[in-house]
Amino acid sequence: MRYRLTFVAGLALGYVLGSRAGRERYEQLKKSMRQVAQNPAVRNTAETAAQQGREIAGKALHTVGEKVGDRVPASVSGRVRSLRERTADGTGEDDWGTSNT
């Protein structure tokens, strides 16, 4: 019961403070976040993090592939092979509607 009361009180407080701030404050926050997202340092950091994530995922895929070996069904291994070939040729696109960027 105490948690419900705390939640309802927080909800009410957030509503009151949010309604007082109004649309103007919302637009100001939105503009600030857009400026941060367009900052070259932020964009470089995000791209670096994405690249490192792709590298780590590739290493994990290799490690799991070695450990699992022939226990993977042929349909799955064929799908993985076709994805590797597509990313190796530089298109970066796959049939799942995702890209490598």
BELGI-V152547 format. One record per backbone hydrogen bond with DSSP energy under -1.0 kcal/mol. NH is the residue of the N-H (numbers start at 1). CO is the residue of the C=O. If there is no record, write none. Layout:
BEGIN
NH|CO + NH|CO
END
This chain:
BEGIN
5|1 + 6|2 + 7|3 + 8|4 + 9|5 + 10|6 + 11|7 + 12|8 + 13|9 + 14|10 + 15|11 + 16|12 + 17|13 + 18|14 + 19|15 + 20|16 + 21|17 + 22|18 + 26|22 + 27|23 + 28|24 + 29|25 + 30|26 + 31|27 + 32|28 + 33|29 + 34|30 + 35|31 + 36|32 + 37|33 + 38|34 + 43|39 + 44|40 + 45|41 + 46|42 + 47|43 + 48|44 + 49|45 + 50|46 + 51|47 + 52|48 + 53|49 + 54|50 + 55|51 + 56|52 + 57|53 + 58|54 + 59|55 + 60|56 + 61|57 + 62|58 + 63|59 + 64|60 + 65|61 + 66|62 + 67|63 + 68|64 + 69|65 + 71|68 + 77|73 + 78|74 + 79|75 + 80|76 + 81|77 + 82|78 + 83|79 + 84|80 + 85|81 + 86|82 + 87|83 + 88|84 + 89|85 + 91|86 + 94|98 + 97|94 + 100|92
END
